[in-house]
Amino acid sequence: MIAKKRSMPKEVRIYEAIVRRLPLNHPRKAEFETKLSMKRAGYKGEKELDYHISQIDHSMFTILQDIRIPYNETHFQIDTLFISNSLILPIDSKYYAGTLEFYPEFNQMIQYLNGNEKVYPDPILQTKIQARQLKAFLISHQFSPPPLEPFVAITHSQAIIKNPTQNKEVSQRVFKSPGIFYKITHYLERYQKEELSNQEIKKIVKLLMKKHTPYLPDLRALNLPYGDIQKGVECPACNAFGMERFHSIWGCKRCGHTSKDAHVAALKDFFLINSQSITNGQFRDFLGISSIHQARRLLSHLDLNISGEKKGRVYSPGKSFPLWD
C-alpha cells in the first residue's frame, strides 16, 4: 500500500516562477534555470523509481514517498520508504548519467560524463545516515524498529555503475531502478522474523505523516533581485507580460488573446516569489490594476483566506487555491 504518494517538489514551482519572471538577458537567469533543471531531473528520477515500484506487489509493505522529518536542529529526508513487519528499507534516488565509480572507503563517488570528472559525497553514506536518523527518531517515539537496510537507486537509464575496489556495500546497496523487485525480494527472504505488528506499522506511518515537513527554500537566502522581477499578468498564449483588464476579460496587446482568469497565475507567482500573503495594494501593483474595487472583486472570487479589516485586509492561499499545481 502506498500511504503517501510523491508530488512535485515545491522548489520546482518556486524556481519556475522566478525563471518565468526574470528578463531574458538577466545576469542571474541562468543560475535559476540551472537550479530548476536540477530539481526537475531529481524529480524525474524519483518518478522513474516509482514506476518500477508500481510493478511489484505492495501487500508486504507500506510505502511512503518523499518524507522529510524534523531531527534535532535539522531535518532528514527519505525519497522512498518501505515498511514491513520484518524490516524497513529507506531508498535514496540518484538521477546521475555517465559512469559512476563508488569509493565508500573514501566517502565519495566520482562521475565521468562528457569528458569531465566530478566528485560527489558517497550516496551510500548519505542513505545510511538517513537510516540512522530514522531509527533514532522512531526510538525517541517509543518504537522498537526492525532492521533498517538503506539502499541507493540509480535511476538514470544511461548510467554505468562501477565498483573499482570491489567493495561489498556497493554491490549490496546500489542498484539500477529496474532491479528493485529482486533487491527487495532478497531482503524479504533474509528477514522473516516479525518485529512490528500491523497496528504498530499504522502508528509509525501516522507519526511520519504528521511530522512530514515539505522543504521550502528560504526566499531571503536566495537573494532574489526583486527590482528586476517582471510584474504584470502573463499572456497564456504568447507569454508576454502586461495583459490589460477590460470589463471582465484580460486582453493581450501583443497577440490579441483574451482570458477570464489569467490573473490567477499572476497571483500564484506573487505568492511563490514574494510572500504567502498579499494586500489589495500589492495585488494592484503586481498585476497592473488601478481600481481598488476591481482588485477587491477579483480577490473575493478566489479561494483565499482573509484576515484584517478595510485597509489592513490581507489575503493568503486557501485550501483549494492552486498554489502548488
VMD Tcl script that draws the C-alpha trace (Angstrom):
set ca {
  {0.00 0.00 0.00}
  {1.27 3.48 -0.85}
  {0.33 5.59 2.17}
  {1.94 8.77 0.83}
  {2.37 9.47 -2.86}
  {5.02 11.70 -4.33}
  {4.12 15.15 -5.56}
  {6.03 17.79 -7.50}
  {8.62 19.42 -5.17}
  {7.58 22.89 -4.10}
  {11.05 24.13 -5.05}
  {10.26 23.40 -8.69}
  {7.20 25.67 -8.64}
  {9.17 28.46 -6.96}
  {12.07 28.26 -9.43}
  {9.62 28.11 -12.35}
  {8.04 31.37 -11.21}
  {11.44 33.03 -10.76}
  {12.70 31.94 -14.19}
  {9.42 32.95 -15.82}
  {9.59 36.49 -14.44}
  {13.27 37.27 -14.80}
  {14.05 39.11 -18.07}
  {15.65 37.01 -20.82}
  {19.06 38.70 -20.55}
  {19.14 38.97 -16.75}
  {22.60 38.03 -15.37}
  {21.10 35.62 -12.80}
  {18.56 33.93 -15.04}
  {20.96 31.08 -15.94}
  {21.61 30.46 -12.23}
  {17.94 29.83 -11.52}
  {17.48 27.87 -14.74}
  {20.23 25.53 -13.53}
  {18.57 25.15 -10.12}
  {15.26 24.41 -11.82}
  {16.82 21.88 -14.20}
  {18.48 20.02 -11.33}
  {15.27 19.81 -9.30}
  {13.28 18.63 -12.30}
  {15.89 15.97 -13.05}
  {15.78 14.72 -9.47}
  {12.01 14.50 -9.57}
  {12.14 12.69 -12.90}
  {14.46 10.11 -11.39}
  {12.19 9.60 -8.39}
  {9.21 9.11 -10.70}
  {11.24 6.57 -12.67}
  {11.71 4.56 -9.48}
  {8.01 4.98 -8.66}
  {7.15 3.37 -11.98}
  {9.13 0.24 -11.14}
  {7.67 0.21 -7.63}
  {4.19 0.22 -9.19}
  {5.04 -3.07 -10.91}
  {5.67 -5.01 -7.68}
  {3.36 -6.50 -5.07}
  {2.61 -3.88 -2.39}
  {0.88 -6.25 0.01}
  {4.03 -6.89 2.07}
  {4.88 -3.21 2.57}
  {3.52 0.18 3.45}
  {5.25 2.71 1.20}
  {5.84 6.39 1.84}
  {7.25 8.54 -0.95}
  {9.23 11.69 -0.20}
  {9.13 12.29 3.54}
  {11.07 14.95 5.41}
  {11.16 14.64 9.19}
  {12.47 17.04 11.89}
  {15.51 15.69 13.71}
  {17.35 17.62 16.42}
  {18.06 21.03 14.91}
  {17.57 19.98 11.29}
  {15.62 17.50 9.11}
  {16.29 14.24 7.32}
  {14.67 13.40 4.01}
  {13.98 9.96 2.51}
  {12.95 9.60 -1.12}
  {11.15 6.27 -0.70}
  {10.47 4.29 2.47}
  {9.29 0.66 2.62}
  {7.97 -0.53 5.99}
  {7.14 -4.20 6.62}
  {6.61 -6.35 9.69}
  {10.19 -7.57 9.50}
  {12.29 -4.70 8.13}
  {12.41 -1.09 6.94}
  {14.02 -0.11 3.63}
  {14.95 3.57 3.08}
  {15.82 4.20 -0.57}
  {17.63 7.26 -1.89}
  {17.21 8.02 -5.61}
  {20.07 9.44 -7.68}
  {19.48 10.63 -11.24}
  {23.09 10.65 -12.44}
  {24.17 9.97 -16.01}
  {27.58 8.79 -17.19}
  {29.94 6.39 -15.46}
  {29.67 6.31 -11.68}
  {32.55 4.94 -9.64}
  {31.88 4.29 -5.97}
  {34.61 4.60 -3.34}
  {32.92 4.10 0.07}
  {36.29 3.83 1.79}
  {36.85 7.50 0.88}
  {33.19 8.54 1.27}
  {32.92 9.66 -2.32}
  {31.51 8.85 -5.73}
  {33.12 10.01 -8.97}
  {31.07 10.76 -12.08}
  {32.65 10.69 -15.56}
  {30.45 12.43 -18.10}
  {31.29 14.05 -21.46}
  {35.00 14.04 -20.68}
  {34.54 15.69 -17.30}
  {35.18 14.28 -13.83}
  {33.06 15.35 -10.85}
  {33.23 14.21 -7.23}
  {30.08 13.74 -5.13}
  {29.60 12.72 -1.49}
  {29.08 8.98 -1.14}
  {25.34 8.26 -1.64}
  {25.69 5.06 0.40}
  {26.92 7.01 3.42}
  {24.12 9.54 2.89}
  {21.36 6.93 2.97}
  {22.99 5.13 5.93}
  {22.91 8.41 7.86}
  {19.24 8.82 6.96}
  {18.53 5.30 8.20}
  {20.34 6.01 11.47}
  {18.36 9.21 11.95}
  {15.08 7.44 11.21}
  {15.93 4.73 13.75}
  {16.75 7.33 16.41}
  {13.53 9.20 15.60}
  {11.41 6.05 15.99}
  {13.13 5.08 19.24}
  {12.52 8.59 20.61}
  {8.80 7.99 19.99}
  {8.83 4.67 21.88}
  {9.01 2.33 18.88}
  {11.37 -0.61 18.60}
  {12.25 -0.53 14.90}
  {13.10 -3.68 12.97}
  {16.37 -3.90 10.99}
  {16.88 -0.96 8.63}
  {18.60 -1.69 5.31}
  {19.31 1.50 3.31}
  {19.74 1.49 -0.47}
  {20.72 3.76 -3.35}
  {18.69 3.55 -6.57}
  {20.44 4.87 -9.68}
  {17.51 5.99 -11.80}
  {19.13 7.32 -14.98}
  {18.78 4.68 -17.69}
  {22.16 5.59 -19.26}
  {24.18 5.41 -16.04}
  {27.01 2.89 -15.73}
  {27.79 1.72 -12.19}
  {31.35 0.68 -11.36}
  {32.84 -0.70 -8.17}
  {36.64 -0.42 -8.70}
  {37.59 -1.64 -5.22}
  {35.03 -4.49 -5.19}
  {33.50 -3.06 -2.04}
  {30.72 -5.32 -0.75}
  {28.49 -2.43 0.30}
  {28.38 -1.10 -3.25}
  {27.14 -4.40 -4.65}
  {24.72 -4.85 -1.75}
  {23.24 -1.36 -1.52}
  {23.42 0.19 -5.00}
  {21.13 -0.90 -7.83}
  {19.56 0.36 -11.05}
  {15.88 1.15 -10.56}
  {14.50 -1.72 -12.74}
  {16.09 -4.18 -10.27}
  {14.12 -3.05 -7.23}
  {11.87 -6.13 -7.18}
  {14.82 -8.51 -6.92}
  {16.59 -6.37 -4.34}
  {13.51 -6.22 -2.12}
  {12.71 -9.91 -2.54}
  {16.21 -10.87 -1.44}
  {15.88 -8.93 1.82}
  {12.35 -10.16 2.49}
  {13.72 -13.69 2.36}
  {16.63 -12.70 4.58}
  {14.48 -11.05 7.27}
  {11.43 -13.12 8.12}
  {11.06 -12.58 11.88}
  {8.08 -10.30 12.61}
  {9.29 -7.26 14.54}
  {6.33 -4.93 14.04}
  {2.63 -5.67 14.25}
  {0.28 -4.24 11.63}
  {-1.04 -1.87 14.28}
  {2.48 -0.61 15.06}
  {3.10 -0.03 11.36}
  {-0.06 2.07 11.17}
  {1.09 4.12 14.15}
  {4.55 4.66 12.62}
  {3.03 5.74 9.30}
  {0.62 8.09 11.08}
  {3.52 9.62 13.04}
  {5.68 10.11 9.93}
  {2.80 11.65 8.00}
  {2.10 14.03 10.89}
  {5.74 15.07 11.23}
  {6.38 15.37 7.48}
  {7.57 18.91 6.69}
  {7.94 19.71 2.96}
  {11.06 21.66 2.10}
  {10.67 25.27 1.04}
  {13.72 27.31 0.05}
  {14.30 30.41 2.14}
  {13.49 33.24 -0.28}
  {15.70 35.59 1.71}
  {18.66 33.24 1.29}
  {18.07 33.21 -2.49}
  {18.70 36.98 -2.51}
  {16.23 37.48 -5.32}
  {16.61 40.62 -7.48}
  {13.07 41.78 -6.73}
  {13.63 45.05 -8.55}
  {14.14 43.12 -11.78}
  {11.20 40.73 -11.42}
  {8.71 41.39 -14.22}
  {5.31 42.42 -12.93}
  {2.01 42.14 -14.74}
  {-0.35 39.43 -15.95}
  {1.29 36.96 -18.35}
  {-0.50 36.09 -21.58}
  {-1.20 32.32 -21.66}
  {-0.81 32.35 -25.46}
  {2.37 34.32 -26.19}
  {3.85 34.70 -22.66}
  {4.08 38.47 -22.90}
  {3.58 40.36 -19.64}
  {1.20 43.26 -19.32}
  {-2.29 41.98 -20.18}
  {-4.94 44.61 -19.54}
  {-8.32 44.20 -17.86}
  {-11.33 45.21 -19.96}
  {-14.57 44.77 -18.04}
  {-14.41 41.06 -17.10}
  {-11.73 39.98 -19.61}
  {-7.95 40.15 -19.77}
  {-6.61 41.14 -23.19}
  {-3.09 40.81 -24.60}
  {-1.82 43.83 -26.52}
  {0.75 41.73 -28.38}
  {-1.28 38.83 -29.77}
  {-4.89 39.75 -29.01}
  {-5.53 36.67 -26.84}
  {-8.20 37.03 -24.17}
  {-8.65 35.25 -20.86}
  {-11.09 35.40 -17.98}
  {-8.74 34.11 -15.30}
  {-5.15 34.99 -16.29}
  {-4.85 36.90 -13.00}
  {-4.84 33.59 -11.06}
  {-1.43 32.60 -12.45}
  {-0.04 36.07 -11.69}
  {-1.27 35.91 -8.10}
  {0.22 32.44 -7.78}
  {3.60 33.81 -8.93}
  {3.40 36.55 -6.31}
  {2.77 34.03 -3.55}
  {5.63 31.83 -4.76}
  {8.21 34.59 -5.18}
  {7.30 37.27 -2.67}
  {5.16 36.16 0.21}
  {2.34 33.84 1.20}
  {0.13 36.88 1.78}
  {-0.90 39.92 -0.24}
  {-2.78 43.18 0.27}
  {-5.10 44.88 -2.18}
  {-2.39 47.44 -2.89}
  {0.26 44.79 -3.55}
  {-2.18 42.92 -5.80}
  {-2.84 46.07 -7.86}
  {0.85 46.90 -8.10}
  {1.91 43.40 -9.18}
  {-0.91 42.87 -11.68}
  {-1.11 46.41 -13.03}
  {-4.63 47.21 -11.86}
  {-5.65 50.77 -10.99}
  {-9.06 50.18 -9.39}
  {-9.25 49.21 -5.71}
  {-12.79 47.91 -6.21}
  {-11.87 45.82 -9.25}
  {-8.97 44.29 -7.34}
  {-11.24 43.51 -4.40}
  {-13.76 41.79 -6.66}
  {-11.08 39.64 -8.26}
  {-9.64 38.65 -4.90}
  {-13.05 37.91 -3.39}
  {-13.86 35.38 -6.13}
  {-10.79 33.25 -5.38}
  {-10.31 30.66 -2.65}
  {-8.29 32.89 -0.35}
  {-8.14 33.22 3.41}
  {-8.89 36.76 4.56}
  {-7.68 38.43 7.73}
  {-7.85 42.02 8.93}
  {-10.31 44.76 8.09}
  {-10.54 47.51 5.46}
  {-7.06 48.83 4.57}
  {-5.45 46.21 6.78}
  {-7.06 43.30 4.95}
  {-4.63 40.57 3.93}
  {-5.23 37.63 1.59}
  {-3.45 34.27 1.66}
  {-3.93 30.99 -0.28}
  {-6.93 28.89 0.75}
  {-7.01 25.10 0.72}
  {-8.24 24.94 -2.88}
  {-6.10 27.73 -4.32}
  {-3.82 26.06 -6.93}
  {-0.55 27.33 -5.50}
  {1.45 24.12 -5.98}
  {-0.38 22.74 -9.03}
}
mol new
graphics top color blue
foreach p $ca { graphics top sphere $p radius 0.5 }
foreach p [lrange $ca 0 end-1] q [lrange $ca 1 end] { graphics top cylinder $p $q radius 0.2 }
display resetview
